[in-house]
Amino acid sequence: MSSHAAPGQHLWASASAAVAATAAQTLVGLALYSFLIRSLGAETVGVWLALMAAGLLACMADLGLNQVLVRRLALSHADGEAARILETLLGAVTVFTGAALLLAWASFPLWSRWLALAPARHAQAQHWLPYVLTGLWLNRIADALAGALDGQQRFVARAGATLLALTVGLALTVASVPQWGMEGAAGAFVLQNALLLSANLALVARGTPGLRWWRPRLSLRILQEALRYGLSVQTLVLSYLMLEACIKLALARSGSLAAVSYFDLAFRIGKGVRGLLAAAARVMVPRLARSSGDTAGRQRAYALSFELMLVAALAVFSTLLAGAHGIAWLVLGRGEPMFVSALAAALLPWLIYSLTDPALNLALASGRMRWPLRAHLLTLALAATPTFAVPLTSFSGWYGLVAVAIIAGCVLTLAGIHHDEQMPWQTLRPMRSAGALLAGVLAGLLGMAAPHWLAGWLQWVMAALVELLFLALLWRLHPEVRVLLAIGRPARAA
């Protein structure tokens, strides 16, 4: 067997590494905060999380330049061009986020009043704030370096650095909290991000000859071009942050406090699953960026990535939908109709959003982000307007509104990107794809409805049978799933 991996194997390894890193971040985060709450109490951890939320808003000052690095480095060809791009954009991230986080620290006496913390809690927040801001600053620089590694298609190396830093951070937290409390966790947070930054920096420096960190070659032209693209990407992220916040505030305002918790949990599940699928699909961005002149090749790559996403997303989301009642018992320890409604309203739109990810990758690769930006703003407008105009009184109404808003944005995203990229609709095989989507949603809804007309173990058997029949149909009608599995097998010598 050749010592060099085949292109398909490399793509499989890259996607697997991206998914592993995303899954590790999610699982370690859950384990970490579960440990802290049990060890220090929910209120103490709540103070830390409030500071993190404020710091993350300040971190929006990175202006999406980490995503810019993915595309720009994939397109860099001239000698020294990659080094100039890195020096300019990493310098910008370092300065912009540093200034924003310093401003957050200096303005703490002002915005902390809005938090209305008790004197003892206020003193804790003031003491921990430097740890939070320092750790987040290191994290933003490390994330920009990770974007550079993605642009160089070094996903496996990036995932290795992420897993190392997460493991060390979790171990340091578990070891230090019993002795130093939250100060120990705060120190571990800073050290974890310092380690991640150092590892990513070493990897980038090794793969990019000619870098000059001490005398960087800053380019105003590169920065201006990057800001146009980065601000569009950052607005997409900000739109969904605001969407989630507006709905939670609206639910609280309507008196449905329990619905706030169920919405948060269901939204996290749907967003988290989509995040795992998107992480695997995002490895196509550098390849699509480099194939901009090959129309037929781009169409083939897009068609295959859509088919693979369709199969993967339908299999995962329909199974979760069919098992909604089981998830309620697993998470809450009881059957909870309000949570099941929230989960259904979250899974369906995040399923549709997953199907737009291949198109979003096209836009990220070409830099034409106007339609994704418009679609995200439409989603935010549809969901947020009732918050200030005609508030809904039913929690299910708010859940449904979010679903409709996200799906409307997804339709506009697909239509706009296909128009801008001159991508024929036939590449999606619309009739077959729509049939598979309808069958998957119906299978999930039938499984979810089983407890309403079957008792005991029969409901679980019914849900499982319906879902297995759908998965068998998916396997039969979409051979792409077999292609995906074949990519990961080691190539045999001729």
MOJO-V872514 format. One line per field, one symbol per residue. phi: phi as a letter, one per 30 degrees, with the letter a starting at -180 (. if undefined). A space follows every 10 residues. Layout:
BEGIN
phi->???
END
This chain:
BEGIN
phi->.ddcddeddd dddddddddd dddddddddd dddddddddc jddddddddd dddddddddd ddhiddddde ddddcdbddi dddddddddd ddeedddddd ddddddceed dddddhdded ddddddddee dedddddddd dddddddddd ddhcdddddd dddddddddd dddddcdecc iddddddddd dedddddddd ddddddcbdi dbddbdcdbd dddddddddd dddddedded ddeddddddd ddddjcdddd dddedddddd dddddddddd ddddeddddd cddcdddddd ddddddddde dddddddddd ddcedddddd dciadbeddd dddddcdddd dddedddedd ddddddiccd dedddddded ddddeddccb edccdddded dddddddddd ddeddddddd dhcdddddhe dddddddddd ddddddddde ddbbchdddd dddddddddd dddddddbde dddedddddd dcdd
END
